Amino acid sequence: MRKEIYIIIQLLVPRIFISIYYFLKYKTKVSLKAEVDFTPQITFGKNCVVSSFTKIKGRNGRVSLGDNSGFATGCFISAGKRGIQIGKNVFFGPNVSVTSSNYVFHKLHANVHTSRGIKIGNNILIGANCSILDGAELSDNTIVNANTVINRKFKPNVVVSGNPAEVVYEMKENNLVRKEK
């Protein structure tokens, strides 16, 4: 019953009131052109930013965002049952997609979904047009180049790129060192 109440509120309450609610509760700036579900499953740290045309869907799972993090224009965040956990000082470039659910392909007609969740650490930059898929984990101090597909776990202090993503640089003794193939 409680879930239905939040869906009704989402439909009936103008976006300006939802933006004001998130600002008063978390000091988060949500654009009037953004679409953030009004649900207790979405939590923000202090000083977060949600830019125009970004959608954050948290009806099926928890979305937790740390302090000083933000989404550029056109991002899409959708939580499955295991949710999405995002650390502090994380910046998402334009049109990034983060989805923590997946189809079970051998049962297409049964409409079965799975969720392993997504964990994104602290101090991370994610370039434009990246896709972060269910089960992915980005550790602290990571840079994700534009147009990268993240589908697994990566260790800290790296730069990743490609489809599927692979480590291209590693931080060693405060210097970026190109990863040898």
LOMI-440533 format. One line per field, with one value per residue (C-alpha): residue number from 1; residue in one letter; x, y negated, z negated. Coordinates in steps of 0.25 Angstrom, whole numbers, padded with zeros to 4 digits. Layout:
% LOMI-440533
i <- (NUM_...) $
aa <- (A_...) $
u <- (X_...) $
v <- (Y_...) $
w <- (Z_...) $
END
This chain:
% LOMI-440533
i <- (1_2_3_4_5_6_7_8_9_10_11_12_13_14_15_16_17_18_19_20_21_22_23_24_25_26_27_28_29_30_31_32_33_34_35_36_37_38_39_40_41_42_43_44_45_46_47_48_49_50_51_52_53_54_55_56_57_58_59_60_61_62_63_64_65_66_67_68_69_70_71_72_73_74_75_76_77_78_79_80_81_82_83_84_85_86_87_88_89_90_91_92_93_94_95_96_97_98_99_100_101_102_103_104_105_106_107_108_109_110_111_112_113_114_115_116_117_118_119_120_121_122_123_124_125_126_127_128_129_130_131_132_133_134_135_136_137_138_139_140_141_142_143_144_145_146_147_148_149_150_151_152_153_154_155_156_157_158_159_160_161_162_163_164_165_166_167_168_169_170_171_172_173_174_175_176_177_178_179_180_181) $
aa <- (M_R_K_E_I_Y_I_I_I_Q_L_L_V_P_R_I_F_I_S_I_Y_Y_F_L_K_Y_K_T_K_V_S_L_K_A_E_V_D_F_T_P_Q_I_T_F_G_K_N_C_V_V_S_S_F_T_K_I_K_G_R_N_G_R_V_S_L_G_D_N_S_G_F_A_T_G_C_F_I_S_A_G_K_R_G_I_Q_I_G_K_N_V_F_F_G_P_N_V_S_V_T_S_S_N_Y_V_F_H_K_L_H_A_N_V_H_T_S_R_G_I_K_I_G_N_N_I_L_I_G_A_N_C_S_I_L_D_G_A_E_L_S_D_N_T_I_V_N_A_N_T_V_I_N_R_K_F_K_P_N_V_V_V_S_G_N_P_A_E_V_V_Y_E_M_K_E_N_N_L_V_R_K_E_K) $
u <- (0000_0011_0018_0004_0004_0017_0013_0000_0008_0018_0007_-0001_0010_0017_0032_0035_0030_0038_0051_0048_0046_0060_0066_0061_0064_0077_0082_0081_0079_0069_0066_0051_0053_0059_0050_0053_0044_0038_0041_0048_0057_0065_0075_0084_0097_0099_0101_0097_0093_0083_0083_0072_0066_0072_0063_0065_0056_0056_0043_0049_0061_0070_0078_0088_0097_0108_0112_0116_0112_0104_0098_0100_0089_0081_0086_0077_0078_0069_0070_0067_0064_0079_0080_0090_0101_0109_0120_0124_0130_0125_0122_0114_0116_0104_0095_0101_0092_0093_0083_0084_0074_0075_0066_0067_0069_0065_0051_0048_0033_0033_0038_0048_0058_0070_0078_0092_0093_0103_0114_0121_0132_0138_0145_0140_0138_0129_0130_0119_0110_0115_0107_0108_0102_0096_0107_0117_0127_0136_0146_0151_0159_0154_0153_0143_0146_0134_0126_0131_0122_0125_0120_0129_0138_0150_0161_0164_0173_0171_0166_0156_0152_0145_0134_0135_0143_0158_0168_0177_0184_0188_0192_0206_0214_0205_0207_0198_0205_0200_0195_0203_0195) $
v <- (0000_-0010_-0008_-0012_-0025_-0029_-0026_-0034_-0046_-0045_-0047_-0058_-0066_-0076_-0074_-0088_-0082_-0069_-0078_-0086_-0074_-0068_-0082_-0083_-0069_-0067_-0080_-0074_-0082_-0075_-0082_-0085_-0077_-0065_-0053_-0047_-0037_-0042_-0030_-0027_-0017_-0029_-0036_-0047_-0052_-0067_-0077_-0067_-0072_-0065_-0073_-0074_-0062_-0052_-0041_-0034_-0022_-0016_-0008_0006_0004_-0006_-0017_-0024_-0035_-0041_-0055_-0065_-0056_-0059_-0056_-0064_-0065_-0053_-0042_-0030_-0023_-0011_-0002_0013_0021_0020_0005_-0005_-0010_-0022_-0028_-0042_-0052_-0044_-0052_-0046_-0052_-0054_-0042_-0032_-0020_-0012_0000_0011_0021_0031_0040_0055_0058_0073_0069_0057_0059_0061_0046_0050_0040_0042_0032_0033_0018_0007_0001_-0012_-0016_-0030_-0040_-0035_-0042_-0035_-0041_-0044_-0033_-0021_-0009_-0003_0010_0020_0026_0015_0009_-0003_-0004_-0018_-0028_-0023_-0030_-0024_-0029_-0033_-0022_-0011_0001_0005_0019_0025_0021_0012_0009_-0005_-0016_-0012_-0018_-0009_-0010_-0002_0008_0016_0008_0011_0004_-0005_-0013_-0010_-0019_-0016_-0025_-0036_-0035_-0029_-0017_-0011_0003_0013_0023) $
w <- (0000_-0003_0010_0017_0009_0014_0028_0027_0020_0032_0042_0035_0029_0038_0040_0033_0020_0021_0025_0012_0004_0008_0006_-0008_-0012_-0006_-0001_0013_0025_0034_0048_0050_0064_0057_0053_0039_0033_0020_0011_-0002_0006_0012_0003_0006_-0001_-0003_0008_0020_0033_0043_0056_0067_0074_0064_0059_0046_0043_0030_0028_0030_0022_0014_0020_0010_0014_0006_0003_0014_0026_0038_0051_0064_0074_0079_0070_0067_0053_0051_0038_0038_0025_0021_0023_0027_0017_0021_0012_0010_0021_0032_0045_0057_0070_0080_0084_0075_0073_0059_0059_0048_0054_0065_0073_0072_0087_0087_0081_0090_0090_0075_0073_0062_0056_0048_0040_0034_0031_0035_0026_0029_0020_0016_0025_0039_0052_0062_0076_0086_0092_0083_0079_0065_0065_0054_0045_0048_0037_0039_0027_0022_0030_0044_0057_0068_0082_0091_0098_0088_0084_0070_0067_0056_0044_0045_0035_0030_0036_0050_0064_0071_0086_0097_0099_0091_0082_0079_0071_0079_0068_0054_0043_0037_0028_0032_0047_0057_0064_0077_0075_0083_0092) $
END
